[in-house]
């Protein structure tokens, strides 16, 4: 017999197994559904979800972060992400950044909330602001882009719907605030600086105007031609100096914001605190100052297109380029330019820092020119000096005020076209009425699918672990042979039973006519005696038959006579050999010895010899196996064990297998 062949399961085999084990399947399936329902209605914590939709800025990030935004899209493409809407990844990072979440935690006192949820005092000490930020980022707040749009959806999931709503509102406010800070451009920095300086300048202008008015009323003086020329020259230098100083302050502000913007959002570096300076830069700055002084002096004598002026102009440009290159070298050595994000903004850092160094040189040159003109003014009469000083202050403050006002208006006009560069809340958060999780229908459906798989597993496990024979399919899988199934009672009125006995007999006669037939069973099968008797009756109809019974089971069944060899006549052509004259059993070994002496005589006198053997598990049965040519092996449903049956079938020759249900 091929064991591999036996282990193979066909579709029909699987269907038969399921039919036989359907109670297991349905029990496990229903229990799984019930367990899922109990969990959902009694143990599952309802999670409420507050959702907000936000339209991100059309142009994410200010000029200070423009290269950063473009790089984000490139990185997203390399990593397999989407870059359909510019800056979506940056906005998601801003929302879930420490800076934004810290504002939310402080506003709602979430640190205390999470500590109150823990009863263990030691565990409370481990709940820090870092723990709360991590919990918000990983478990509570979800930020996802909406496909093919410039929208993002912010979800806050919590078992407390009121708190979920508050966190959502606070998160939107904090995100808007941080986003506004990060979306500043050069015009924004300029507006902030000018709006701080303008009131101060306006006040100073009013004060100096009042002083000049009083001076003119109390003293009568007319400045000389030389004084007027000096005043005009000094006023022009003052205008340049003031304009350059505004630009210098602007650039410093931009550099400071550029330094901290990356660290605030990306947590990549600490705020940049280096000052890119070196002896080379200092030397170049001094040369640039000298060139600018000479350049301004030459402009007083020659036109701007003259050879002398052009030569110094070229020197100034060359010095500026060398300063920019030196700053670039220093920044490259101090920053990890292999980092893609730092590399992307390094060019802006170089440009901004170079501008600062160049503006420093310009301020030094203008300051030097101012000092020279002031020294010339000091040579004039005191009253004229006093008048020129007041007039100069007035013109300076007036020019400064006009310059600040014009630049403020210019910056506001430029920024007016960019006021959409802020996040827009499309769907405001609201308190949900029903929990979003768990989804009861979906969870029950999953429980049902799980129940099906567990039911299938239970069916196969019960089949594999079952040692008993349960039906004809079990026998067929063990020996690849279909058994003869006996059903119903064994009395003479059960025609089905008698037909089955006839089928057994015909199977015994299929390949020759056996003279000796043994009937045994696996396990305790009470019907074995009736099967043996009915089989003997069938053979008695075709020839003289004897039923060998060592246990005296047939003595009380209407035996008509006896002789000295313990042979009783049961009916015509059917005798019963019984070693016991009463219902009491004899010692088995004595029976064996006695039977061996009589067997040859019995063989000569009868056509068929039917042995009613003990159960096959009984070791005594082996003493009679040698007398039998063929066997009837009876297994009983829910009684006989598979292992014993397979062993008996392998050892008994030419067995007709019978299953008693």
Protein Blocks (a to p, Z undefined) as FASTA:
>chain_A
ZZklmmpccfklmmmmmmmmmmmmmmmmmmmmmmmmmmmmmmmccdddddddddddfbgc
ifklmmmmmmmmmmmmmnopackbghklmmmmmmmpmklmmmmmmmnommmmmmmmpmbl
klmmmmcfklmmmmmmmmmpccdddehiabdcdddddfblklmmmmmmmmmmmmmmmmmm
mmpcfklmmmmmmmmmmmmmmmmmmmmmmmmmmmmmmpccdddfklmmmmmmmmmmmmmm
mmmmmmmmmmmmmmmmmmmmmmmmnomaccdfbdcddfklmmmmmmmmmmmmmmmmmmmm
mcfkbmklmmmmmmmmmmmmmmmmmmmmmmmmmpcfkbmklmmmmmmmmmmmmmmmmmmm
mmmmmmmmmmmmmmmmmmpcfklmmmmmmmmmmmmmmmmmmmmmmmmmmmmmmmmmmmmm
cccdfbdcdddfbdfbdcfklmmmmmmmmmmmmmmmmmmmmmmmpmbdfbfklmmmmnop
acdddedjfbfklmmlmmmmmmmmmmmmmnopafbdcdddedjdfklmmmmmmmmmmmmm
noccddddfkopmmmnopabdcfkopacfbghiacddfbfbfbdcdfklmmmmmmmmmmm
mmmmpmbdcdddddfklmklmmmmmmpmbdcddddehkacfklmmmmmmmpghiaddddZ
Z
